[in-house]
């Protein structure tokens, strides 16, 4: 069976189960283009699948997304007798760690804002005195508040220092 035909069968099956599977369909079509438009499903090698998964770099979350979509596709293909085994790698690399943002303490924020008083020049967007009202409030609450982001530059610039 051709890869393109197997993908069509798989997407039709998933949609019959009630899934939209637009992302899976798009990724599987990209897989089809990478393997060759007229390729037989049984002739796909593990090396070419590994090359498709890795793309231009190391294992990322996108690598894992592609892997699990292909894993689901090949599980379907094996259950239907289209192929005997999956060319996917047997060992799945660990997911990269999630980004953990650094949260400044009030003392660190105070030092940063105090450092702005040193540089007062024509190029500065805000004078140091305009930042003063922010340093007096709890920065943890201010950063968590969406309202802080809704403040316009005009409100910041024309606010009088206390």
C-alpha positions as CSV (number, residue, x, y, z in Angstrom):
1,X,0.0,0.0,0.0
2,X,1.2,3.5,-0.8
3,X,2.0,5.8,2.1
4,X,-0.4,8.5,0.8
5,X,-3.3,6.0,0.7
6,X,-2.5,4.7,4.2
7,X,-2.5,8.3,5.5
8,X,-5.9,8.9,3.8
9,X,-7.3,5.8,5.4
10,X,-5.9,6.8,8.8
11,X,-7.3,10.3,8.7
12,X,-10.7,9.0,7.6
13,X,-10.7,6.5,10.4
14,X,-9.8,9.2,13.0
15,X,-12.5,11.6,11.7
16,X,-15.1,8.8,11.9
17,X,-14.2,8.5,15.6
18,X,-15.0,12.2,15.9
19,X,-11.6,13.7,15.9
20,X,-10.7,16.7,13.7
21,X,-7.1,15.6,13.4
22,X,-6.1,18.5,11.2
23,X,-2.7,18.8,12.8
24,X,-2.0,15.1,12.5
25,X,-3.1,15.2,8.8
26,X,-0.8,18.2,8.1
27,X,2.1,16.5,9.8
28,X,1.5,13.1,8.1
29,X,1.3,14.9,4.7
30,X,4.7,16.5,5.5
31,X,6.0,13.0,6.4
32,X,4.7,11.8,3.0
33,X,6.5,14.6,1.2
34,X,9.7,13.9,3.1
35,X,9.5,10.1,2.3
36,X,8.5,10.6,-1.3
37,X,5.1,11.1,-2.9
38,X,4.9,7.6,-4.5
39,X,6.6,5.5,-1.8
40,X,5.3,2.1,-0.6
41,X,4.6,2.0,3.1
42,X,6.7,-1.2,3.6
43,X,9.8,0.4,2.0
44,X,10.2,3.2,4.5
45,X,13.5,2.8,6.4
46,X,14.2,3.7,10.0
47,X,17.0,6.1,9.0
48,X,14.7,8.2,6.8
49,X,12.1,8.3,9.6
50,X,14.8,9.4,12.1
51,X,15.9,12.1,9.7
52,X,12.3,13.4,9.4
53,X,11.9,13.4,13.2
54,X,15.1,15.2,13.9
55,X,14.7,17.8,11.2
56,X,17.5,20.3,11.6
57,X,18.3,19.8,15.3
58,X,18.1,17.7,18.4
59,X,15.0,16.3,20.1
60,X,12.6,19.0,21.0
61,X,8.9,19.0,22.0
62,X,8.1,19.2,18.3
63,X,10.2,16.1,17.8
64,X,8.1,14.3,20.4
65,X,4.9,15.6,18.8
66,X,5.9,14.2,15.4
67,X,7.0,11.0,17.1
68,X,3.7,10.3,18.9
69,X,1.6,11.2,15.8
70,X,3.7,8.8,13.7
71,X,3.5,6.2,16.5
72,X,-0.3,6.4,16.4
73,X,-0.3,6.2,12.6
74,X,2.0,3.1,12.6
75,X,0.0,1.5,15.3
76,X,-3.1,1.9,13.0
77,X,-1.1,0.6,10.0
78,X,0.1,-2.5,11.9
79,X,-3.4,-3.3,13.2
80,X,-4.7,-3.2,9.6
81,X,-1.9,-5.3,8.2
82,X,-0.4,-2.5,6.0
83,X,3.0,-3.1,7.6
84,X,4.6,-5.7,9.9
85,X,6.6,-3.4,12.1
86,X,7.2,0.3,12.8
87,X,10.3,2.1,11.5
88,X,10.2,4.5,14.5
89,X,13.1,4.6,16.9
90,X,12.8,2.2,19.8
91,X,14.3,4.6,22.3
92,X,12.6,8.0,22.7
93,X,14.8,10.8,24.1
94,X,13.8,12.6,27.2
95,X,11.7,15.7,26.8
96,X,13.7,19.0,27.2
97,X,13.1,20.8,30.5
98,X,10.5,23.5,30.5
99,X,11.5,27.1,30.8
100,X,11.4,28.3,34.4
101,X,11.2,32.1,34.6
102,X,13.3,34.0,37.1
103,X,11.2,36.0,39.5
104,X,13.0,39.0,41.0
105,X,12.7,39.7,44.7
106,X,11.7,43.2,45.9
107,X,15.3,43.9,46.9
108,X,16.6,43.0,43.4
109,X,13.8,45.2,41.8
110,X,14.7,48.1,44.1
111,X,18.4,47.8,43.0
112,X,17.4,47.7,39.3
113,X,15.2,50.7,39.7
114,X,17.8,52.6,41.6
115,X,20.3,51.9,38.8
116,X,18.0,53.7,36.4
117,X,18.6,56.9,38.3
118,X,22.2,56.8,37.2
119,X,21.4,57.0,33.6
120,X,19.3,60.0,32.8
121,X,19.9,61.1,29.3
122,X,18.2,62.2,26.1
123,X,17.9,58.6,25.0
124,X,16.0,57.4,28.0
125,X,12.3,56.6,27.3
126,X,11.3,57.0,31.0
127,X,13.0,59.0,33.6
128,X,13.9,57.3,36.8
129,X,11.4,59.4,38.8
130,X,8.6,58.0,36.6
131,X,9.4,54.4,37.7
132,X,9.3,55.4,41.4
133,X,5.5,54.5,41.9
134,X,6.2,51.0,40.8
135,X,8.9,50.3,43.3
136,X,6.7,51.1,46.2
137,X,4.1,48.5,45.4
138,X,4.4,44.8,45.8
139,X,6.1,43.7,42.5
140,X,4.9,40.1,42.9
141,X,1.3,41.3,42.8
142,X,2.0,43.9,40.1
143,X,3.7,41.4,37.8
144,X,0.9,38.9,38.2
145,X,-1.7,41.5,37.5
146,X,-2.9,41.9,33.9
147,X,-3.9,45.4,34.7
148,X,-0.2,46.5,34.8
149,X,0.2,45.5,31.2
150,X,-2.9,47.5,30.2
151,X,-1.3,50.7,31.4
152,X,-0.4,52.8,28.5
153,X,2.9,54.6,28.0
154,X,1.0,57.9,28.2
155,X,-0.2,57.2,31.7
156,X,3.3,56.3,32.8
157,X,5.0,59.3,31.2
158,X,2.5,61.9,32.5
159,X,2.2,60.5,36.0
160,X,3.7,62.9,38.5
161,X,6.2,61.5,41.0
162,X,5.3,61.5,44.6
